[in-house]
Amino acid sequence: MVIRKIKIILEMIKFEHTIFALPFAFLGAVLGSLLVNGTWPTISQWVWITLAMVGARSAAMALNRVIDAKIDKANPRTKDRAIPAGLISTFESIAFIIVSFALLFYSAYQLNMLAVYLLPVAVFFLVIYSYTKRFTWACHLVLGITIGIAPLGGWVGATGTLTLDAFLLFLGVALWIAGFDVIYATQDADYDKNVKLYSIPSYFGIAKALLIAKGIHVVSFLAFISLFFITPLGWLYLIGVLISGAIMIYEHSLVKPNDLSKVNVAFFTMNGILSMVMLIFTIGDLLL
């Protein structure tokens, strides 16, 4: 029974999609540690950064499912999610959220005090982003900021500091996430407009939303490129960024205003590949 409930919760929060943000947390940890400390992160730092990320994302996703339970139940696309379908109770979900936040807090404490001091900022965004679509079409940017905190968290966890390099990495990740969330939201454009929920697709229309997503991704790409010029990162990193840019272009080619059938391919498959490409090429560059 317990194992079954755990499986339902992990499916509910799409635990496997942690791959979107975790590589960038690792990237922030590695890049920050080598630039600031001149060494690679310790095994202890790898472990606690990983656990902090798992706790943060698990808490945020489960909280989102609890907050949006009524909305999900009324939306044909999401009515079969665990809470509206009655597979898991709100109480059980909240218990999971508490455990996940406890894991985040304890992991931050094991890293350094700056990580602890910045926890309220992280928690604020982890909680508030689920409410933003009720009052602003900029909700995608808030989600981007929330997940963009991952590389900042990795950087702080490994170094106990924050620098301009860390914020450029944050900007690149935040806008990358925001852009593909705009693409993902095109699926619910009509529903959101009918029930007065805010999103860029429901507010501006799908065609304009896809153009806005392209613009957001251009700025994201430029933020990643800028790290090549202000850090010791070399040509292998730049090749990784160029490949990631090509992935973004391909992602946009899959989705058209009159054909949203490949949104999930663009959202899940290509973004998982992009995050891994950035991590592998950056670490490869740093090893050279």
C-alpha positions as CSV (number, residue, x, y, z in Angstrom):
1,M,0.0,0.0,0.0
2,V,2.7,2.5,1.0
3,I,4.9,1.5,-2.0
4,R,1.9,2.0,-4.3
5,K,1.2,5.5,-2.8
6,I,4.8,6.4,-3.3
7,K,4.7,5.3,-6.9
8,I,1.6,7.4,-7.4
9,I,3.2,10.5,-5.9
10,L,6.4,10.1,-8.0
11,E,4.2,9.8,-11.1
12,M,2.1,12.8,-10.0
13,I,5.2,15.1,-9.6
14,K,6.8,13.6,-12.8
15,F,9.9,12.8,-10.8
16,E,11.8,11.8,-13.9
17,H,11.7,15.4,-15.1
18,T,14.1,16.4,-12.4
19,I,16.6,15.8,-15.3
20,F,15.6,19.3,-16.6
21,A,17.0,21.2,-13.7
22,L,19.5,18.8,-12.0
23,P,22.2,19.0,-14.7
24,F,22.1,22.8,-14.4
25,A,22.5,22.6,-10.6
26,F,25.5,20.4,-11.2
27,L,26.8,22.8,-13.8
28,G,26.5,25.7,-11.3
29,A,28.3,23.6,-8.6
30,V,31.2,22.6,-10.9
31,L,31.6,26.0,-12.6
32,G,31.4,27.9,-9.4
33,S,33.7,25.6,-7.5
34,L,36.4,25.7,-10.1
35,L,36.2,29.5,-10.7
36,V,35.9,30.4,-7.0
37,N,37.8,27.7,-5.2
38,G,40.0,26.3,-7.9
39,T,38.8,22.7,-7.1
40,W,36.0,20.4,-8.0
41,P,33.1,20.0,-5.6
42,T,33.6,17.4,-2.9
43,I,31.6,14.2,-2.8
44,S,29.7,15.6,0.2
45,Q,28.7,18.7,-1.8
46,W,27.6,16.5,-4.7
47,V,25.4,14.5,-2.4
48,W,23.8,17.4,-0.5
49,I,23.2,19.5,-3.7
50,T,21.5,16.5,-5.3
51,L,19.3,15.9,-2.2
52,A,18.5,19.6,-2.0
53,M,17.4,19.7,-5.6
54,V,15.3,16.6,-5.2
55,G,13.6,18.1,-2.1
56,A,13.0,21.4,-3.7
57,R,11.5,20.1,-7.0
58,S,9.4,17.4,-5.2
59,A,8.0,20.0,-2.8
60,A,7.2,22.5,-5.6
61,M,5.6,20.0,-8.0
62,A,3.5,18.4,-5.2
63,L,2.4,21.8,-4.0
64,N,1.5,22.8,-7.5
65,R,-0.7,19.7,-7.8
66,V,-2.5,20.5,-4.5
67,I,-3.0,24.2,-5.3
68,D,-4.3,23.4,-8.8
69,A,-6.4,20.3,-7.9
70,K,-9.7,22.0,-8.7
71,I,-8.4,23.5,-11.9
72,D,-7.0,20.2,-12.9
73,K,-10.3,18.4,-12.2
74,A,-12.2,20.8,-14.5
75,N,-9.6,20.6,-17.3
76,P,-10.1,17.6,-19.7
77,R,-6.3,17.4,-20.3
78,T,-5.5,17.1,-16.5
79,K,-8.6,15.6,-15.0
80,D,-6.9,12.2,-14.6
81,R,-4.1,13.5,-12.5
82,A,-3.7,11.8,-9.1
83,I,-5.5,14.2,-6.8
84,P,-8.5,15.0,-9.0
85,A,-8.8,11.3,-9.9
86,G,-8.8,10.4,-6.2
87,L,-5.7,8.2,-6.4
88,I,-4.0,10.2,-3.6
89,S,-5.5,12.5,-1.0
90,T,-4.6,16.1,-0.3
91,F,-3.5,15.1,3.2
92,E,-1.0,12.5,1.8
93,S,0.2,15.1,-0.7
94,I,0.8,17.7,2.0
95,A,2.7,15.2,4.1
96,F,4.9,14.5,1.1
97,I,5.5,18.3,0.7
98,I,6.5,18.6,4.3
99,V,9.0,15.8,4.0
100,S,10.4,17.3,0.8
101,F,10.9,20.7,2.3
102,A,12.5,19.1,5.3
103,L,15.0,17.4,3.0
104,L,15.7,20.7,1.3
105,F,16.3,22.5,4.6
106,Y,18.5,19.9,6.0
107,S,20.5,19.6,2.8
108,A,21.1,23.4,2.7
109,Y,22.2,23.3,6.3
110,Q,24.8,20.6,5.5
111,L,26.2,22.8,2.7
112,N,26.9,26.3,4.1
113,M,25.1,29.2,5.9
114,L,24.6,31.3,2.7
115,A,22.5,28.4,1.4
116,V,20.5,28.5,4.6
117,Y,20.1,32.3,4.5
118,L,18.8,32.2,0.9
119,L,16.3,29.5,1.6
120,P,13.4,31.9,2.2
121,V,13.9,33.3,-1.3
122,A,13.9,29.9,-2.9
123,V,10.8,28.8,-0.9
124,F,9.0,32.0,-1.8
125,F,9.3,31.2,-5.5
126,L,8.6,27.5,-5.0
127,V,5.3,28.4,-3.5
128,I,4.2,31.6,-5.3
129,Y,4.6,30.3,-8.9
130,S,1.6,28.0,-8.6
131,Y,-0.6,31.0,-7.9
132,T,0.7,33.4,-10.6
133,K,-1.4,32.1,-13.5
134,R,-4.4,33.4,-11.5
135,F,-3.4,37.0,-11.9
136,T,-0.6,37.5,-14.5
137,W,0.4,36.2,-17.9
138,A,4.0,36.5,-16.8
139,C,3.6,33.3,-14.8
140,H,6.0,31.6,-17.2
141,L,8.8,34.0,-16.2
142,V,8.1,33.2,-12.5
143,L,8.4,29.5,-13.2
144,G,11.7,30.2,-15.1
145,I,13.0,32.1,-12.1
146,T,11.9,29.3,-9.8
147,I,13.8,26.6,-11.8
148,G,16.6,29.0,-12.6
149,I,17.4,29.0,-8.9
150,A,18.8,25.5,-9.5
151,P,22.2,26.6,-10.9
152,L,22.3,29.4,-8.3
153,G,21.7,26.8,-5.6
154,G,24.4,24.6,-7.0
155,W,26.8,27.5,-7.1
156,V,26.1,28.6,-3.6
157,G,26.1,25.1,-2.3
158,A,29.6,24.5,-3.6
159,T,31.2,27.9,-3.0
160,G,29.1,29.8,-0.4
161,T,29.3,32.8,-2.7
162,L,27.4,34.5,-5.6
163,T,29.0,36.2,-8.6
164,L,28.1,37.8,-11.9
165,D,28.9,34.5,-13.6
166,A,26.3,32.7,-11.5
167,F,23.6,35.2,-12.4
168,L,24.3,34.9,-16.1
169,L,23.9,31.1,-15.8
170,F,20.7,31.7,-13.8
171,L,19.4,34.1,-16.5
172,G,20.1,31.6,-19.3
173,V,18.3,28.7,-17.5
174,A,15.4,30.9,-16.3
175,L,14.6,32.1,-19.8
176,W,15.1,28.7,-21.3
177,I,12.5,27.3,-18.9
178,A,10.2,30.2,-19.4
179,G,10.3,29.9,-23.1
180,F,9.5,26.2,-23.3
181,D,6.8,26.7,-20.6
182,V,5.1,29.2,-23.0
183,I,5.2,26.5,-25.7
184,Y,3.7,23.9,-23.3
185,A,1.0,26.3,-22.2
186,T,-0.3,26.5,-25.8
187,Q,-2.2,23.2,-25.1
188,D,-4.4,25.0,-22.6
189,A,-4.8,28.3,-24.3
190,D,-8.6,28.0,-25.0
191,Y,-9.3,26.5,-21.6
192,D,-7.3,29.1,-19.7
193,K,-9.0,31.9,-21.6
194,N,-12.5,30.5,-20.9
195,V,-11.9,30.1,-17.1
196,K,-9.9,33.4,-16.8
197,L,-6.5,31.9,-16.1
198,Y,-3.6,33.8,-17.3
199,S,-0.8,32.7,-19.7
200,I,1.0,34.2,-22.7
201,P,-0.9,31.9,-25.1
202,S,-4.3,32.7,-23.6
203,Y,-3.6,36.4,-23.4
204,F,-1.8,37.0,-26.7
205,G,-3.0,34.0,-28.8
206,I,-1.0,31.0,-29.8
207,A,0.7,32.4,-32.9
208,K,2.1,35.5,-30.9
209,A,2.9,33.3,-28.0
210,L,5.2,31.1,-30.1
211,L,6.9,34.2,-31.4
212,I,7.4,35.5,-27.8
213,A,8.8,32.1,-26.8
214,K,11.3,32.4,-29.7
215,G,12.4,35.8,-28.4
216,I,12.8,34.5,-24.9
217,H,15.0,31.7,-26.1
218,V,17.1,34.0,-28.1
219,V,18.0,36.0,-24.9
220,S,18.5,32.7,-23.1
221,F,21.0,31.6,-25.8
222,L,22.8,34.9,-25.6
223,A,23.2,34.6,-21.8
224,F,24.8,31.1,-22.2
225,I,27.1,32.5,-24.9
226,S,28.2,35.4,-22.7
227,L,29.7,32.9,-20.2
228,F,32.2,32.0,-23.0
229,F,33.5,35.6,-23.0
230,I,33.7,36.3,-19.3
231,T,34.8,33.0,-17.8
232,P,37.7,30.7,-18.7
233,L,35.3,28.3,-20.5
234,G,36.6,27.4,-23.9
235,W,35.6,26.1,-27.3
236,L,34.1,22.8,-26.2
237,Y,31.6,24.8,-24.0
238,L,30.8,27.0,-26.9
239,I,30.1,24.0,-29.1
240,G,27.7,22.7,-26.4
241,V,25.9,26.1,-26.4
242,L,25.7,26.0,-30.2
243,I,24.2,22.5,-30.1
244,S,21.8,23.7,-27.4
245,G,20.8,26.6,-29.6
246,A,20.2,24.1,-32.5
247,I,18.0,22.1,-30.2
248,M,15.9,25.2,-29.3
249,I,15.5,25.9,-33.0
250,Y,14.4,22.3,-33.7
251,E,12.1,22.5,-30.7
252,H,10.3,25.5,-32.2
253,S,10.1,23.8,-35.6
254,L,8.0,21.0,-34.0
255,V,5.2,23.3,-32.8
256,K,3.1,25.4,-35.1
257,P,0.0,27.5,-34.3
258,N,-2.2,25.1,-36.3
259,D,-0.4,21.9,-35.1
260,L,0.3,21.4,-31.4
261,S,0.5,17.6,-31.7
262,K,4.3,17.5,-31.0
263,V,4.3,19.8,-28.0
264,N,5.2,16.9,-25.6
265,V,8.1,15.9,-27.8
266,A,9.4,19.5,-27.7
267,F,8.8,19.9,-24.0
268,F,10.0,16.6,-22.6
269,T,12.4,14.9,-25.0
270,M,14.3,17.8,-26.4
271,N,14.6,19.8,-23.1
272,G,16.0,16.7,-21.3
273,I,18.6,16.4,-24.1
274,L,19.5,20.1,-24.0
275,S,20.2,20.1,-20.2
276,M,22.5,17.0,-20.5
277,V,24.3,18.5,-23.5
278,M,25.1,21.7,-21.6
279,L,26.4,19.7,-18.6
280,I,28.5,17.2,-20.5
281,F,30.1,19.8,-22.8
282,T,30.8,22.2,-19.9
283,I,32.4,19.5,-17.7
284,G,34.3,18.2,-20.8
285,D,35.6,21.7,-21.4
286,L,36.7,22.1,-17.7
287,L,38.5,18.8,-17.8
288,L,40.7,19.8,-20.8
